[in-house]
Amino acid sequence: MKKINDFLKSPQFKERVLPEIKRFFAVTFFTLIYGIGVVWFLEKSEIPMYTGGMPGLAQVLRDILVKNGSLNNDKGNLFMSIFVLISNVPILLLGWFGVSKKFTLYSLVSVLIQSLVIGFIPDVDLGLSSSSHALLASILGGLFIGVGVGGALKYGTSTGGVDIIAQYLSFKKGKTVGFISLALNFGIALVGALVTGGKIVNGVEIIPGLILSYTILRIIVTTIATDKIHTSYQYLSIEIITETPQVIVDEILHKIGRGVTISKVEGAYSHHEKTMVMVVIATYELQMITEIIRDVDDKAFVVAKPVKSVIGNFKKKRIA
């Protein structure tokens, strides 16, 4: 027991093991949120709506097979679950070689959980199945999906599929993840609208334009939520006013690997001399640097400001 307690208090556990535990639980939680957005909101709506990525493509293929009689509608969720697993294999390989091995391993965990959620999550009716509630289902579904995608990316992983492709292009081209996902998922929305257009709901034919409109609204909500939670290749300037600068600087250099500038400052009211530590980081590193400051000097004054661009010796690091 003493050895276990010593290990739990050791720097090795705090710096290496604990962050991985947090990341594992984060990807599990956010994947569940994503799955709920798809199954309990989009799939429950009388007016068909489509999510993005491999689950969205699975929805389209399922609807095509159901429409031509090749697939029983009762087996639709199982088909989607299997398709999500199989279709992610080549994309995970892209992530392994083009993004990050750790990023891909956690994305694999997310894909497995996502497949189980889509295929076997308990059926819950939230009262949003009627066509009159389609707008609310679209907004809430898009919000849940965006939180799931953005939250997973924030912790150094993804929900697989298009997110890995978007992360790869984001790293190479510098575009935001939400923007790239928007472009890649629009095609799924268009094809899905054409496939399910003409469906009769309460004696009224649902035209493809209506299906496309609700799905586009879902995509916009998802994109906004994703970019609000995760903007890994946008930057922040962090200014830390502290009385223990050297420890904070050492921790930033050691754990985050960013260059630091220090300068002397004086409080206008107290006239006490302090030190301001300035560092530019990627947004996804904010949580890590916040934990460092909190552990070293919980009385430090910290300002985080968005940075439009960085010119000079600033390394764009892989997310995990």
Secondary structure, DSSP 8 states (H G I E B T S, - for coil): -HHHHHHHHSHHIIIIIHHHHHHHHHHHHHHHHHHHIIIIIITT-SS----SHHHHHHHHHHHHHHHTTSS-GGGHHHHHHHHHHHHHHHHHHHHHHHT-HHHHHHHHHHHHHHHHHHHH------S--SGGGHHHHHHHHHHHHHHHHHHHHHTT---STHHHHHHHHHHHH---HHHHHHHHHHHHHHHHHHHHTTEEETTEEE-HHHHHHHHHHHHHHHHHHHHHH--TTSEEEEEEEES-HHHHHHHIIIII---EEEEEEE-TTT--EEEEEEEEEEGGGHHHHHHHHHHH-TT-EEEEEEES---SS-------
